[in-house]
């Protein structure tokens, strides 16, 4: 009988442990969802791009505004969201521009996701203690480069990776003021 009681106690302890673990997972998921509130939208009149971001996480930086871009900083100062568009004045190809970004901004980085499509690419990976995700889109026959990037501490990937995914779903590259590449 003592053995049966011990087994029941172990089963009860296991069930309580699993329930506590499930509560922690639910609490963690709820905390992540709570961070993705108060969505704000950036629309650029000149180039026509649009992106939304959780205002509960990011706020415009106090830096001097960039004419056709935005720099947003996380409330704790550890992450940066950069959004912008510009004319492709050098007529760089998508591949040339990608190589330039890799050599100028991500030298020595360990890439974990880097798909290339006909008119866009993503560069995502880790460099030092920072993780980055950058999406670049060429529009208007390659005359316009639209880009957004999120840079954040590797130690906070479980927080920011879902934010990257949520922001990515809102992003629309621009095609000029009226959408006709004029």
C-alpha positions, -999 to +999 in steps of 0.1 A: +000+000+000+029+024+007+041+018-028+007+026-043+006+058-023+041+068-034+031+062-071-001+083-066+019+111-050+045+110-079+016+111-105+000+140-086+034+158-085+039+152-122+004+165-130+010+196-109+044+202-125+029+199-160+000+222-150+025+248-136+046+245-167+015+250-189+006+281-168+040+295-173+038+289-211+004+305-212+017+334-191+047+338-214+025+337-245+001+362-230+030+385-221+042+384-258+007+391-271+003+420-246+035+436-260+020+436-295-006+462-287-013+498-296-003+494-333+010+525-351+013+529-388+039+547-409+030+557-444+055+575-465+038+600-489+067+604-512+075+567-518+043+551-508+056+524-484+036+514-453+045+495-422+029+490-388+046+484-355+036+479-319+036+513-302+037+495-269+072+483-278+087+511-301+086+549-301+102+573-326+138+581-316+147+616-305+172+617-334+170+642-362+143+629-386+155+613-418+137+627-449+123+594-462+129+571-432+121+565-396+141+553-367+122+538-338+137+526-305+123+500-281+111+514-248+141+498-230+166+512-257+179+478-267+162+474-301+159+495-332+134+495-360+146+513-392+122+519-420+128+539-453+130+542-490+152+559-514+160+563-551+185+537-565+208+564-578+236+540-586+213+517-605+225+488-584+210+454-591+192+435-563+222+412-560+247+440-560+228+459-533+225+427-512+263+422-514+269+458-505+247+455-474+264+422-464+299+437-467+291+471-451+266+462-424+269+425-417+305+415-421+312+383-402+275+377-394+261+342-391+231+342-414+202+320-405+176+331-431+185+348-464+160+342-492+164+360-525+133+366-547+129+383-580+124+418-565+133+414-528+155+397-503+159+392-466+191+391-446+186+377-411+212+365-386+235+372-357+265+394-354+281+396-320+254+400-294+228+414-318+203+397-340+190+414-372+163+410-398+164+432-428+140+431-457+147+450-490+123+454-519+131+468-553+101+485-569+095+506-600+118+485-621+146+487-596+146+526-594+133+526-558+147+507-529+124+501-499+138+486-467+131+479-431+153+463-404+149+453-368+180+449-347+178+435-312+198+417-286+203+379-292+193+374-255+158+388-264+150+367-295+121+350-279+105+384-275+115+401-308+113+371-332+074+371-330+075+409-333+095+406-366+069+382-379+040+405-369+057+436-385+066+417-417+029+409-423+021+446-423+048+458-446+039+471-481+068+485-502+060+517-520+058+526-557+058+564-555+033+590-544+004+576-565+015+539-567+024+544-604+062+548-600+060+585-610 
